[in-house]
Amino acid sequence: MTPIYGRGDAETCLTQIRTVDYDQWEDVGGGVRARYWNAGHILGSASIELEISTGNREQRLLRLLFSGDIGPDHKLFLPQPEAPENLDYVFCEATYGDRARPQVTVQQRRKVLAEEVNSALRRGGNLLIPSFAIERTQELLLDLSALMRKGKVPEVPIFLDSPLAIRATNVFTAHLRDLEDVPDDGNPFQSRNIRFTATVEESKAIARFNSGTIIMAASGMCDAGRIRHHLKRHLWRRDSTLLFTGYQAPGTLGNLLLQGKGTVRIHGEGVAVRADIRKIDVYSGHADQGELVAWAKRRLPLRRGLFLTHGEDGARAALRELLVDNGLSRRRIYLPQLDDAGDLLGDRGPRKRPGPHRLPPKVVGRTDWHNDYAQFLLDLRGALSKAGDDKTRAATLRRLRTSLKT
């Protein structure tokens, strides 16, 4: 299969990128201009406001706002999310539309993390933290540094084993004085315990440590990156701990581990899961249900409608009901599906256009045949290993081959 783009295309694309400031109008062309607003999600995240000339006789402007990922209130490093009001349409994320998180202080958040770290180290093995390279990694490094400095957790090595996360951390370091909630007594990302392992050789060398270390590596949902190599080395060990600090989408390896799967496939091999699987929810970069409702209400009045996007169907439906309870019109709230298309210029709201869809709505955001296939291979391996002899194993495989021909 020919890839749709290659490295050369990506490098050419980079030459077209330029930075812009928040709250400054930028002409896009063709009667469109854009303005960016701090979304409070991660460093540099933005909601995007568009003004589009409709070309009619009144030269009316269509005003749209795309929320992007909205950060929670009192997010580490960042100010509160901002955005305009009095719009035609708002496209709002709904990741946590069905969940309310307890509000925690910095001290409470660090206490939760300290309890997990101390528990993991007492087990005798290593603590693995799958981390998202931008923001989540730096939040954890800052808190771990603070806890070690105050003697709340042992001063053990922290390996940051992700080239992207290392580069992102260097950006945070370069702009340290521009960030909120950063201590004045030094750089928290350059603690003597933190070791950046950028090269492949440095990454492989971590395998020498079977206990007493914290290993942070991407990807945050365990579907790619160096974390998968560490999982192969440690998941089968009863003294190891795997700590999730962020959302795990359905079908990802992280989600399967949280479901309690006894065996998973990594790099084509079955790996037994004996490590302690843990999860904390005090580092979310997304606004929760109440914060999403408050953000949406601050955008009022809406002349035409609100689209709820970037969320599972249950989360979007729950958020819609709560918004209706808070005074928004149900008929003005839309739950689009993948590849839906419509005309936004209708006086009574968007008019849906017929068109092809790559996936039926019932399978979007759920596990698919790839997940079923991986689980089948694990089940087959387990059945063959439990068979009494080679004759029984051969008979099982013959029956499978026969079923494939029918």
NORKA-V642403 format. One record per residue. N is the residue number from 1. RES is the residue in one letter. PSI is psi in degrees with one decimal (none if undefined). BURIAL is 1 if it has 16 or more other C-alpha atoms within 10 Angstrom, else 0. D_FIRST is the distance of its C-alpha to the first C-alpha in Angstrom with 1 decimal. Layout:
BEGIN
N,RES,PSI,BURIAL,D_FIRST
N,RES,PSI,BURIAL,D_FIRST
END
This chain:
BEGIN
1,M,131.7,0,0.0
2,T,126.3,0,3.8
3,P,149.7,0,6.4
4,I,-18.0,0,9.2
5,Y,159.8,0,11.7
6,G,-172.0,0,12.8
7,R,-39.5,0,16.1
8,G,-39.9,0,17.8
9,D,-42.1,0,17.3
10,A,-42.3,0,18.7
11,E,-37.6,0,21.6
12,T,-39.5,0,22.4
13,C,-38.4,0,22.4
14,L,-29.4,0,24.9
15,T,-15.9,0,27.3
16,Q,-5.6,0,27.7
17,I,134.9,0,28.9
18,R,153.2,0,32.6
19,T,149.2,0,34.8
20,V,157.2,0,37.3
21,D,156.4,0,40.2
22,Y,154.2,0,40.7
23,D,34.0,1,43.0
24,Q,126.5,0,42.6
25,W,137.6,0,41.5
26,E,127.7,0,38.7
27,D,124.2,0,38.2
28,V,-31.5,0,34.6
29,G,154.4,0,35.3
30,G,35.2,0,35.9
31,G,20.2,0,38.7
32,V,135.3,0,36.8
33,R,155.7,1,38.0
34,A,151.5,1,36.9
35,R,138.2,1,38.8
36,Y,140.7,1,37.6
37,W,141.3,1,39.6
38,N,123.0,1,39.6
39,A,-8.7,1,37.9
40,G,19.6,1,39.3
41,H,-61.7,1,36.0
42,I,172.2,1,35.0
43,L,120.1,1,36.1
44,G,-1.9,0,35.2
45,S,151.2,1,33.9
46,A,143.2,1,35.0
47,S,147.6,1,35.6
48,I,121.9,1,35.0
49,E,132.6,1,37.7
50,L,138.2,1,37.0
51,E,122.4,1,39.6
52,I,126.3,1,38.5
53,S,124.5,1,40.9
54,T,-15.5,0,40.9
55,G,7.3,0,42.5
56,N,179.8,0,45.2
57,R,-31.3,0,48.9
58,E,-4.7,0,49.7
59,Q,39.6,0,46.9
60,R,144.5,0,46.1
61,L,137.4,1,43.5
62,L,123.4,1,41.0
63,R,120.9,1,40.8
64,L,150.4,1,37.7
65,L,124.5,1,37.2
66,F,115.5,1,33.9
67,S,-33.5,1,35.1
68,G,-163.9,1,32.0
69,D,125.0,1,32.8
70,I,130.4,1,36.6
71,G,160.5,1,38.3
72,P,167.3,1,41.3
73,D,146.2,1,44.9
74,H,44.5,1,46.2
75,K,136.9,1,42.8
76,L,136.0,1,43.0
77,F,-25.7,1,42.7
78,L,151.9,1,42.5
79,P,174.7,1,44.9
80,Q,149.3,0,44.9
81,P,146.6,1,42.2
82,E,155.0,1,43.4
83,A,161.4,1,42.5
84,P,179.9,0,44.5
85,E,-176.6,0,46.1
86,N,62.1,0,47.1
87,L,167.8,1,43.6
88,D,-53.6,1,42.2
89,Y,144.6,1,39.2
90,V,133.2,1,38.0
91,F,107.0,1,34.6
92,C,133.0,1,35.5
93,E,156.0,1,33.5
94,A,32.5,1,34.6
95,T,-48.3,1,33.2
96,Y,38.5,1,36.6
97,G,-14.9,1,38.1
98,D,14.5,1,39.5
99,R,137.5,0,40.7
100,A,126.2,0,43.7
101,R,147.5,0,43.8
102,P,139.0,0,47.2
103,Q,126.4,0,48.1
104,V,147.2,0,48.6
105,T,172.6,0,50.3
106,V,-43.0,0,49.1
107,Q,-40.7,0,51.5
108,Q,-40.5,0,50.3
109,R,-44.8,1,46.7
110,R,-32.4,1,47.5
111,K,-42.4,0,49.7
112,V,-45.8,0,46.8
113,L,-42.7,1,44.6
114,A,-40.6,1,47.5
115,E,-40.7,0,48.1
116,E,-43.1,1,44.5
117,V,-46.9,1,44.5
118,N,-40.2,0,47.9
119,S,-42.3,0,47.1
120,A,-44.6,1,43.9
121,L,-30.8,1,45.8
122,R,-25.6,0,48.6
123,R,-19.5,1,46.3
124,G,-13.6,1,46.0
125,G,-157.9,1,42.3
126,N,156.1,1,39.9
127,L,119.6,1,38.9
128,L,131.0,1,35.1
129,I,103.0,1,34.3
130,P,123.6,1,30.7
131,S,146.2,1,31.1
132,F,134.8,1,29.4
133,A,-33.7,1,29.4
134,I,122.8,1,31.3
135,E,-58.9,1,34.7
136,R,-43.3,1,34.8
137,T,-46.1,1,34.7
138,Q,-34.9,1,37.5
139,E,-45.6,1,39.6
140,L,-42.0,1,39.5
141,L,-43.2,1,40.4
142,L,-46.0,1,43.3
143,D,-40.1,1,44.7
144,L,-40.9,1,44.3
145,S,-43.6,1,46.1
146,A,-41.5,1,48.9
147,L,-40.6,1,49.3
148,M,-38.6,1,49.6
149,R,-33.2,0,52.0
150,K,3.5,0,54.2
151,G,18.8,0,54.1
152,K,-24.7,1,52.5
153,V,155.8,1,49.8
154,P,149.6,1,50.0
155,E,84.4,1,48.9
156,V,161.5,0,45.9
157,P,138.7,1,42.9
158,I,112.5,1,40.1
159,F,120.1,1,36.8
160,L,100.7,1,34.4
161,D,67.2,1,31.2
162,S,111.1,1,28.7
163,P,-40.3,1,28.1
164,L,-44.1,0,27.4
165,A,-35.9,1,30.4
166,I,-44.8,1,32.5
167,R,-39.6,0,31.7
168,A,-39.6,1,32.4
169,T,-35.4,1,35.7
170,N,-34.1,0,36.7
171,V,-43.8,0,36.4
172,F,-41.7,1,38.6
173,T,-40.9,1,41.0
174,A,-26.9,0,41.2
175,H,30.3,0,42.2
176,L,-42.4,1,44.2
177,R,-11.3,0,47.3
178,D,-6.8,0,45.5
179,L,152.0,0,44.4
180,E,154.7,0,46.6
181,D,18.2,0,48.0
182,V,131.7,0,47.5
183,P,154.2,0,50.6
184,D,-5.9,0,52.7
185,D,49.0,0,53.3
186,G,176.4,0,50.3
187,N,114.0,0,46.5
188,P,-14.3,1,45.3
189,F,-0.1,1,42.0
190,Q,34.0,1,43.8
191,S,151.4,1,45.8
192,R,-17.8,0,46.6
193,N,-20.0,1,44.8
194,I,126.5,1,41.4
195,R,118.2,1,39.2
196,F,126.1,1,36.0
197,T,86.6,1,33.5
198,A,-38.5,1,31.0
199,T,162.7,0,29.9
200,V,-40.1,0,28.1
201,E,-42.6,0,31.3
202,E,-38.6,0,33.4
203,S,-45.2,1,31.1
204,K,-31.0,0,31.4
205,A,-20.5,0,35.1
206,I,-24.1,0,35.5
207,A,-15.5,0,35.1
208,R,-18.0,0,38.7
209,F,112.3,0,40.0
210,N,-4.1,1,40.4
211,S,159.8,1,42.8
212,G,24.3,1,44.3
213,T,160.5,1,41.4
214,I,124.3,1,39.3
215,I,115.7,1,35.6
216,M,126.5,1,33.7
217,A,150.5,1,29.9
218,A,159.8,1,27.0
219,S,162.1,1,25.2
220,G,-23.4,1,27.8
221,M,9.2,1,26.2
222,C,16.7,1,25.1
223,D,-6.0,1,21.4
224,A,179.8,0,20.5
225,G,-175.6,1,22.5
226,R,-19.2,1,25.4
227,I,-30.0,1,27.3
228,R,-35.0,1,25.2
229,H,-41.1,1,26.7
230,H,-34.7,1,30.1
231,L,-40.9,1,29.7
232,K,-34.1,1,29.0
233,R,-22.6,0,32.2
234,H,-21.6,1,34.4
235,L,-34.5,1,33.5
236,W,-7.3,1,35.3
237,R,129.9,1,38.4
238,R,-18.4,0,41.2
239,D,-1.5,1,42.5
240,S,157.3,1,39.3
241,T,135.5,1,38.8
242,L,118.9,1,35.7
243,L,116.8,1,36.7
244,F,136.6,1,34.5
245,T,12.1,1,35.8
246,G,175.5,1,33.4
247,Y,140.5,1,31.6
248,Q,109.3,1,29.1
249,A,149.5,0,26.8
250,P,137.3,1,26.4
251,G,-14.7,1,23.7
252,T,160.2,1,23.6
253,L,-38.7,1,25.0
254,G,-42.0,1,28.0
255,N,-40.6,1,28.8
256,L,-40.0,1,28.6
257,L,-38.8,1,31.0
258,L,-27.9,0,33.4
259,Q,-12.5,0,33.5
260,G,25.3,0,35.0
261,K,135.4,0,32.4
262,G,-23.4,0,34.0
263,T,141.4,1,30.8
264,V,162.0,1,27.3
265,R,127.9,0,24.1
266,I,124.4,1,23.2
267,H,37.7,0,20.6
268,G,2.0,0,20.5
269,E,145.9,0,24.3
270,G,133.1,1,27.1
271,V,123.7,1,29.5
272,A,143.3,1,32.9
273,V,104.6,1,34.1
274,R,-10.8,1,37.7
275,A,159.7,1,37.8
276,D,120.2,1,39.6
277,I,121.1,1,37.2
278,R,159.2,0,38.8
279,K,136.3,0,38.1
280,I,152.0,0,40.1
281,D,46.7,0,39.8
282,V,8.1,1,41.9
283,Y,18.0,1,39.2
284,S,138.8,1,37.3
285,G,4.6,1,36.1
286,H,143.5,1,36.3
287,A,143.7,1,39.4
288,D,-171.9,1,40.6
289,Q,-50.9,1,41.9
290,G,-38.2,1,45.2
291,E,-34.0,1,43.8
292,L,-42.0,1,41.3
293,V,-45.5,1,44.1
294,A,-41.2,0,46.3
295,W,-44.7,1,43.6
296,A,-40.4,1,43.1
297,K,-31.5,1,46.9
298,R,-10.5,0,47.3
299,R,-7.3,1,45.1
300,L,153.8,0,47.5
301,P,148.8,0,48.5
302,L,122.9,1,45.3
303,R,-29.5,1,45.9
304,R,-40.7,1,43.1
305,G,168.1,1,41.0
306,L,122.8,1,39.1
307,F,130.1,1,35.4
308,L,119.8,1,34.6
309,T,179.8,1,31.0
310,H,55.6,1,29.1
311,G,154.1,1,30.8
312,E,157.9,1,30.6
313,D,-40.3,1,32.4
314,G,-39.6,0,35.5
315,A,-40.7,1,35.8
316,R,-41.1,1,35.6
317,A,-41.2,1,38.1
318,A,-40.8,1,40.5
319,L,-38.2,1,40.4
320,R,-44.8,1,41.1
321,E,-39.9,0,44.1
322,L,-36.6,1,45.5
323,L,-38.8,1,45.1
324,V,-42.3,0,47.0
325,D,-24.6,0,49.6
326,N,15.0,0,49.9
327,G,-4.2,0,50.6
328,L,145.4,1,47.4
329,S,129.7,0,47.1
330,R,-38.7,0,44.8
331,R,-8.4,0,43.9
332,R,3.4,1,42.7
333,I,125.2,1,40.2
334,Y,143.4,1,36.7
335,L,82.6,0,34.0
336,P,153.0,1,30.8
337,Q,165.2,1,27.7
338,L,129.3,0,24.0
339,D,8.0,0,23.4
340,D,143.6,0,27.1
341,A,150.3,1,28.5
342,G,170.1,0,32.1
343,D,119.9,0,34.8
344,L,1.2,1,36.7
345,L,1.9,0,39.7
346,G,141.2,0,41.4
347,D,-27.1,0,44.9
348,R,22.5,0,44.6
349,G,-176.2,1,41.2
350,P,144.8,1,37.6
351,R,119.8,0,36.9
352,K,137.6,0,33.7
353,R,139.0,0,31.5
354,P,148.9,0,29.7
355,G,167.4,0,25.9
356,P,149.8,0,22.7
357,H,133.2,0,21.8
358,R,-35.2,0,18.4
359,L,143.6,0,20.4
360,P,146.5,0,24.0
361,P,-32.4,0,26.4
362,K,-16.1,0,27.5
363,V,-7.6,0,24.3
364,V,129.3,0,23.8
365,G,12.4,0,24.9
366,R,171.4,0,25.2
367,T,153.2,0,23.7
368,D,-166.5,0,21.1
369,W,-25.1,0,19.9
370,H,-43.1,0,18.1
371,N,-41.4,0,21.6
372,D,-38.5,0,23.2
373,Y,-45.3,0,21.0
374,A,-40.3,1,21.9
375,Q,-36.8,1,25.5
376,F,-42.8,0,25.6
377,L,-38.7,1,24.6
378,L,-42.8,1,27.3
379,D,-40.8,0,29.8
380,L,-46.2,0,29.1
381,R,-41.6,0,29.6
382,G,-41.8,0,32.8
383,A,-40.3,0,34.1
384,L,-37.7,1,33.6
385,S,-27.5,0,35.3
386,K,-12.2,0,38.2
387,A,149.0,0,38.7
388,G,-33.4,0,42.0
389,D,175.1,0,40.9
390,D,-30.6,0,38.2
391,K,-43.0,0,39.4
392,T,-40.4,0,38.8
393,R,-43.8,0,35.3
394,A,-38.8,0,34.5
395,A,-39.9,0,36.0
396,T,-44.8,0,33.8
397,L,-36.1,0,30.6
398,R,-41.2,0,31.9
399,R,-37.5,0,32.5
400,L,-43.1,0,29.0
401,R,-39.4,0,27.7
402,T,-43.1,0,30.2
403,S,-30.5,0,29.2
404,L,-24.0,0,25.5
405,K,-15.4,0,26.9
406,T,none,0,29.0
END
